Amino acid sequence: MKLSDFDYELPEQLIAHYPLAERSSSRLLCLDRSSGSVEHHRFHDIVKMITSRDLLVFNDTQVLPARLLGQRKDTGGAVEVLIERLLPGNEAIAHVRASNARQSGLRLVLSSAQGDHTLEAEILGRKGRFFRLRFFCEEPLVDALDKVGHMPLPTYIKRDDESLDQSRYQTVYARHPGAVAAPTAGLHFDDALLDALRAKSVEMAFVTLHVGSGTFQPVRVDDVQDHKMHSEWISVPAEVCARVNACHERGGRVIAVGTTSVRSLESAAMKGFEGNAGTELQPYEGETDIFIYPGYQFRVVDAMVTNFHLPRSTLMMLISAFAGREQVMAAYQQAIEQEYRFFSYGDAMFIR
């Protein structure tokens, strides 16, 4: 498989730079992976497509205001920090853009957009393309970021973050801070839609995957199988495993909301089945660098809700593994012809 197999041409005007006024009013392209047939709906129509036998699995990570702007304390030179992962003791792993940032001991002064709050940090050292930082704040770093940080919108959204992004680049069920990018399929669910699903007795479960900036990193190898995936932290609790196993026993579908939920469930299955002949999903907490591309055999997920993804990305490879590359590329072409909105704030697919 070549990287070019997952490429497509997207008109610039189809990239969504703002969310719609209502989350569930986005469009929904439904792809039947057995036949390749495509239907066009609104997202709130998904309530009619899910039954009480099914299980919806969401990623409840919470996006951090992880982009920080400021200056070097010594020279006043401009600094930009993008936190990748929180560590104990108000430390973090981060990208740092600053002149001569390799210098350990360098102090950074990071300021809120209004200039009414500041946060000081020190570079402790470098590991690969990341820096280890210590932040000087009496409160937990998560709380300090709320005062100083910006929402880390993807670079293809050609604008600065605004106040609306604090809520809209976040799912309504987010509860575990740690992501630097939103699990975007979940952005389409609002409280009214979740209530409608509960009224149908649709069961729900929540895993956690703290989405890292690596989700936006381009694939730099021509042969897909040579690509090395970034690592992210996940938690698939025992309660979720019990619900997944019960769903399959009753003949229902495990419907993953987003590729991050897919990666969490399939990672737990892969870890749990190592050296184990059983077929039931087992709980798992820790790192995953699972890379799903065509040829992968899914163990848990039966259907998925997902957004439209960047060309030549690992996420295109994941959904191609699930629904077939040719069918996915044909569905994307229909979405382009029908002028769907693409990427984080765009429309959605339901692959069933």
WOWO-V228394 format. One record per pair of residues at least 6 apart in sequence whose ideal C-beta (glycine too) atoms are under 7 Angstrom apart, sorted by the first residue. I is the first residue (numbers start at 1). GAP is how many residues later the second one is. Records with the same first field share a line. If there is no record, write none. Layout:
BEGIN
I->GAP / GAP
END
This chain:
BEGIN
1->223 / 224 / 292 / 293
2->220 / 221 / 222
3->216 / 219 / 221 / 309
5->320
6->305 / 306 / 310 / 311 / 314
7->304 / 305
8->303 / 321 / 324
10->301 / 326 / 332
14->322 / 325 / 326 / 327 / 328
15->141 / 327 / 328
16->325 / 326 / 327 / 329 / 330
17->140 / 141 / 142 / 328
18->327
19->149 / 326
20->6
23->164 / 165 / 166 / 167
24->19 / 20 / 164 / 165 / 166 / 169
25->17 / 18
26->17 / 162 / 321 / 322
27->13 / 15 / 16 / 313 / 320
28->13 / 14 / 15 / 17 / 18 / 319 / 320 / 322
29->9 / 11 / 302 / 306 / 311 / 320
30->8 / 9 / 11 / 320 / 322
31->7 / 292 / 296 / 300 / 318 / 320
32->320
33->289 / 290 / 291 / 294 / 318 / 319
36->291 / 294
38->293 / 296
40->298
43->145 / 305
44->149
46->304
47->146 / 149 / 150 / 153
49->301
50->6 / 147 / 152 / 205
52->148 / 149 / 150
53->197 / 198 / 199
54->148 / 193 / 198 / 199 / 201
55->148 / 150 / 188 / 189 / 192 / 197 / 199 / 200
56->141 / 146 / 148 / 199 / 201
57->148 / 150 / 183 / 197 / 198 / 199 / 200 / 204 / 208
58->115 / 128 / 146 / 148 / 199 / 203
59->124 / 127 / 148 / 149 / 150 / 199 / 201 / 202 / 205
60->113 / 114 / 115 / 116 / 146 / 148
61->113 / 115 / 117 / 118 / 122 / 147 / 148 / 149 / 150
62->108 / 112 / 113 / 114 / 115 / 116 / 117
63->88 / 106 / 107 / 111 / 116 / 117 / 118 / 119
64->19 / 81 / 85 / 113 / 114 / 115 / 116
65->80 / 81 / 84 / 85 / 86
66->16 / 17 / 79 / 83 / 86 / 114
67->15 / 82 / 83 / 85
68->13 / 42 / 80 / 81
69->11 / 41 / 42 / 81
70->9 / 38 / 39 / 40 / 41
71->6 / 7 / 8 / 38
72->7 / 26 / 34 / 36
73->34 / 35 / 36
74->33
77->21 / 22
79->18 / 19 / 29
80->17
81->13 / 15 / 27 / 29
82->12 / 13 / 70 / 98 / 131
83->9 / 11 / 97
84->9 / 10 / 11 / 46 / 96 / 128 / 129
85->7 / 8 / 127
86->6 / 55 / 92
87->6
90->44 / 45 / 47 / 51
91->41 / 42 / 43
92->41 / 43 / 49
93->37 / 39
94->36 / 37 / 39
95->35 / 118
96->27 / 35
101->22 / 30
102->24
103->20
104->19 / 20 / 21
105->17 / 18
106->17
107->13 / 15
108->12 / 13
109->9 / 11
110->8 / 9 / 11 / 38
111->7 / 37
112->35 / 36
113->37
117->30 / 31
118->30
119->16 / 18 / 25 / 29
120->16
121->12 / 13 / 14 / 15
122->11 / 12
123->8 / 10
124->8 / 9 / 10
125->7
135->6 / 9
137->7
142->35
150->11
151->10 / 14 / 15 / 18
152->28 / 29
153->8 / 12 / 16
154->27 / 62 / 190
156->187
157->187
169->13
170->12
171->12 / 15 / 16 / 18
172->17 / 18 / 19
176->32
178->32
179->31 / 32
180->31 / 32 / 33
181->30 / 32 / 34 / 35
182->162
183->28 / 75 / 77
184->74 / 123 / 160
185->72 / 73 / 120 / 121 / 122 / 163
186->71 / 72
188->160
203->40
205->35 / 38
207->27 / 28 / 29 / 33 / 54 / 57 / 58
208->26 / 27
209->23 / 25 / 51 / 54 / 55
210->22 / 23
211->21 / 49
212->18 / 20
214->16
217->13
219->8 / 93 / 94 / 95
221->6
224->69 / 93
227->64 / 87
229->60 / 61 / 62 / 85
230->59
231->56 / 57 / 58
232->56
233->54
234->30 / 33 / 54
235->50
236->28 / 29 / 32 / 47 / 48
237->46
238->45
241->40 / 41 / 42
244->10 / 37 / 56
245->35 / 36
247->7
248->6
253->49 / 50
254->46 / 47 / 48
255->47 / 48 / 49 / 50
256->6 / 9 / 45 / 48
257->48
258->47 / 48
259->47 / 56 / 59
262->39 / 42 / 56
263->25 / 27 / 29
265->35 / 36
266->24 / 26 / 32 / 33 / 34 / 35
267->17 / 21 / 23
268->13 / 14 / 15 / 16
269->12 / 30 / 31
270->20
271->13
272->9 / 10 / 12
281->19
291->23
292->25 / 26 / 29
293->24 / 28
294->23 / 26 / 27 / 31
295->26
296->25
298->24
303->48 / 49
304->18 / 47
305->43 / 45
306->13 / 42 / 43 / 45
307->36 / 37 / 39 / 41
308->24 / 27 / 32 / 34 / 35 / 38 / 39 / 41
309->6 / 7
310->33
319->9 / 32
320->8
322->29
323->28
340->6 / 7
341->6
END
